[in-house]
Each structure stands twice: as C-alpha cells, then as structure tokens.
Amino acid sequence: MPWVVMAISGGALSAVFMAGLAVPSVLSLFLFFLVSAPLFMVGLAFGWRAAAIGALAALAALAGMLGPKAALMHALLAGGPAAWLSRLARQHRPGAGAVEGEPVDEAGAEWYPEGRLLLWMAGLAAGGISISLLTQGLSLAEVEAALRRLAEQGMQAAGLGADLTPDQRAEFLTLFVKMAPLGAAIMWLLSLWFSYRLAAWLTRRFGLSRRPAGDFSRLAFPRTALLGLAVLSLAALLPGLPGLIGEVFAVSFMAAFAMLGLAVIHYWLKDQPFQPIALGALYAALMLLTGLVGPVLLLIGLAEAGFGIRHLWQGPKGNT
C-alpha cells in the first residue's frame, strides 16, 4: 500500500517542521507556514485517512522528540485539521450553479468551496488555540498568569527586557497577555491556509489530485457566516474566560473576512495592466501597516458577504 508509506512520510516531515519551531530563527517562521503542508498533500492526494495516518505518525514522532505536550499540540492544530479539511476538500457534486465560487473540473463537477474551507480553518484555528488556553487553567486569572510566565521565560531566554523599566516591563507583559491568544489564532489560520494552498498546487503539479485549482479572486462565504460572526462578537463581550475564548473565535473569523476582502480586491484588479504593482503595494502595506489595512479589508469582506459588492466594478475580466 504505497499511499500508507507516503502518509507516514508526510507525517514525519510535518513533525520535523514542527520540531524546527522550537529553535527561534527566521527559518522557524518559514517552517511555521509549512507544518500542515505535508499532511494536506497526502490528504488531497490519497484521502483523509492518509492524512489521519500521517497525523498519527507525526504524533508518535513528536512525542519522542519533544514530548507529549508538543505532540498533542500538533495533533490539535495541524494533524486533526488537515485530516478533516482534506475530507471536505475532496467532496464534489454535479454542477449546481457554483453559487459560492466552487472550483469546477473538466467533467463539470463542482468541488467543495474554498470559502467554506477558509471558514472551517478559522474555526479550527480558534478552537485549537482555545483548548491550549484551557490546558493552562479554567479561569481567566490562571490563563493570564500562565501567559505572563511564558512571556517572562521568552524574554529571559532571548536576553530581552534588561533595559526596560519596571513600568515598561509591566506594560509589555500586559500587552502580551492580551494580544498573544488573538495573534496566535490569526497566525495559525494563515498557516493552515498557506499550507493548504501550497499542497493543492503541488498535488496538481504532480498529477496526484483531481481537485481543480480554486480562483482566490472568486472566494465567497455563505450569508450565514455573517450571523456566525455576530454571535461570536457578542460572545467576546462575556466576562472572564468565556469572553477571552469568544474574542479568540471572533478575531479568527474577522481575519477570514479580511481575507475575503483581499479576494475582492484581487477580483477588481484582475486583468488590469497595473495588477502586479497594485497587488505588490497592497501586500507590502498589509505587512507594514496591518493595523490600518486590515480593518479596511475586513469592511470590504463584510460588505461582500452581505451585499455582494464584488461585481460593482467589473473591469476587463476576460473569460471570468
């Protein structure tokens, strides 16, 4: 059964990528976005069972390399999501109108929409981070104390904070405790999305996947996603630990809607002669001025989900 060998190999490679995160470096940031890619590759090529076997292989490898805690974190944030999302990504149906930008193959079959896959990723990323927070304590005070200890250990290991005054140190720790769970959910969502897109491209290049390429500019969400975001935003107002978990989920889904806004801009710029320059400037601004560009993308994504603004300006779209 060659696919079993491929699945185990993919799991081992994913475990190596995960282990590389233990050494802080620029390479670690690159590996962070590749942790799930080998599992997505075997999942898209051979099915969700292959991804699950790979996840179990990674679990066993990481348990031996870094201990059970790291192994369980990988299973929670990478292995489990890759298996489930691979199962969804391989679902298809006869043509029914492609109302959510579903990729369509040569036979006319429509495949599971990438917009829904992105929403699943947002939920899985937020759920994984929330469970990891709950392992630190069952009250907000316990979780915040654990995050504060983690920040202090990181500062000490990196040799940072020696020049900070006690007030500056306290402000930094307070900011870290507030922002770390939210940032972790967003970053893991981006990691899952990048790993999935890379794996989908590679499996198609090697002829291992029947799923056609999805056009990012046609990314779409169901209307119910807006209701879900509203509920999560209200949950973020709850007191204590439930409110923190609500914030994690709300911010993760907001990031997904911002990515929808980015897809809309891709659509507006499609086939324009200045597209490469405009997109390059947009991504540079997004990296350097995230706090300014991100909310704008979020608003565009919300407007698209609610009112369908993508087609307000068609432009020369060619055959799209």
Stockholm file with secondary structure:
# STOCKHOLM 1.0

chainA/1-320         MPWVVMAISGGALSAVFMAGLAVPSVLSLFLFFLVSAPLFMVGLAFGWRAAAIGALAALAALAGMLGPKAALMHALLAGGPAAWLSRLARQHRPGAGAVEGEPVDEAGAEWYPEGRLLLWMAGLAAGGISISLLTQGLSLAEVEAALRRLAEQGMQAAGLGADLTPDQRAEFLTLFVKMAPLGAAIMWLLSLWFSYRLAAWLTRRFGLSRRPAGDFSRLAFPRTALLGLAVLSLAALLPGLPGLIGEVFAVSFMAAFAMLGLAVIHYWLKDQPFQPIALGALYAALMLLTGLVGPVLLLIGLAEAGFGIRHLWQGPKGNT
#=GR chainA/1-320 SS CHHHHHHHHHHHHHHHHHHHTTSCSHHHHHHHTTTTHHHHHHHHHHCHHHHHHHHHHHHHHHHHHTCHHHHHHHIIIIIHHHHHHHHHHTCEESCCCCTTCCCBCTTSCEECCHHHHHHHHHHHHHHHHHHHHHTTCSSHHHHHHHHHHHHHHHHHHHTCSTTCCHHHHHHHHHHHHHHHHHHHHHHHHHHHHHHHHHHHHHHHHTTCCCCCCCCGGGCCCCTHHHHHHHHHHHHTTSSHHHHHHHHHHHHHHHHHHHHHHHHHHHHHHTTCTTHHHHHHHHHHHHHHCHHHHHHHHHHHHHHHHHHCGGGGSCCCCTTC
#=GC SS_cons         CHHHHHHHHHHHHHHHHHHHTTSCSHHHHHHHTTTTHHHHHHHHHHCHHHHHHHHHHHHHHHHHHTCHHHHHHHIIIIIHHHHHHHHHHTCEESCCCCTTCCCBCTTSCEECCHHHHHHHHHHHHHHHHHHHHHTTCSSHHHHHHHHHHHHHHHHHHHTCSTTCCHHHHHHHHHHHHHHHHHHHHHHHHHHHHHHHHHHHHHHHHTTCCCCCCCCGGGCCCCTHHHHHHHHHHHHTTSSHHHHHHHHHHHHHHHHHHHHHHHHHHHHHHTTCTTHHHHHHHHHHHHHHCHHHHHHHHHHHHHHHHHHCGGGGSCCCCTTC
//
